[in-house]
Amino acid sequence: MQLHEFIKADELEALPDDDAHEAFAQFVRITQTRLSERIDALSSHEDQRSWQQITDARHGFMNIVVAAAKKFEIEPLASIVMPRNQEYDDQTFRQFQSDVDFFVTQLVLENSARAKRDSVFVSLDLKTKIRTYLHHLRDAIEKSDLDEDKRGKLLDRLNAFEAELEKRRLNLMTVTLVVIALASAPGGLWSTGEAAQRLVASILKVVGEAKNADDEARKRLIPVEQLKVRPPPREPEQKKQPVPRRHASNDMDDDIPF
């Protein structure tokens, strides 16, 4: 299997540009799914050709994942030396798959911790306050002299923002983007007086207060060392003990007559 068989062009474009760890984790998740689908399809045919195709698919998966690790600088996967085709076997793939799962698990946990740092817990009180402000912002938009298209786009943006409140945590970038959209609206929105400005400021205020409470709660927790991707623990390989050479026995010498 080649790269385009593991991941589509639009999926590659959708990988985050600003987070190498998250991009690599998504890349592995997508390509692992395609590999599993390929193996499932081939496993129904029990013949030598199908088995060779499965081996080729696994080797291809290993090849593109190592290449992606080099691109995103994910060590120590980036330093893996690809085995030659004739040296590749089922055991090589099993060990590689185990290592990838080990590393990706660490990356996912790291990304989860970072996502918490860049978001705020949506309590019932926070959700209620923001929804109230959004309700009044909709009224301000409806009363503005914006044209139909611009008014509709702003209302759609507010609806999308309100939908985010149903999640457990609200990404701070989501808040920033909706505030930018409102602040960059033509003057028609602000012709309603200072009401819209106060509503936007109120949203920022309650989100900021909730974030400060989140941060204070995190400080009270036992500090955890920043996660670093580490190689999986393994027992050292046992060296084979040399087999002692056996010498011919001379026990029969006494039975030889002279």
Buried (B, 14 or more C-beta within 10 A) or exposed (E): BEBEBBBEEEBBEEBEEEBBBBBBBBBBEBBBEBBEEBBEEBEEEEEEEBBEBBBBBBBBBBBBBBEBBBEBEBBEBBEBEBBEEEEBEEEBBEEBBEBBEBBBEBBBEBBEEBEEEEBBBBEEEBBEBBEBBBEBBBBBBEBBEBEEEBBEBBBEBBEEBBEBBEEEBBBBEBBEBBBEBBEEBEEBBBEBEEBBBBBBEBBEEBBEEBBEBBEEEEEEEEEEEEBEBEEEEEEEEEEEEEEEEEEEEEEEEEEEEE
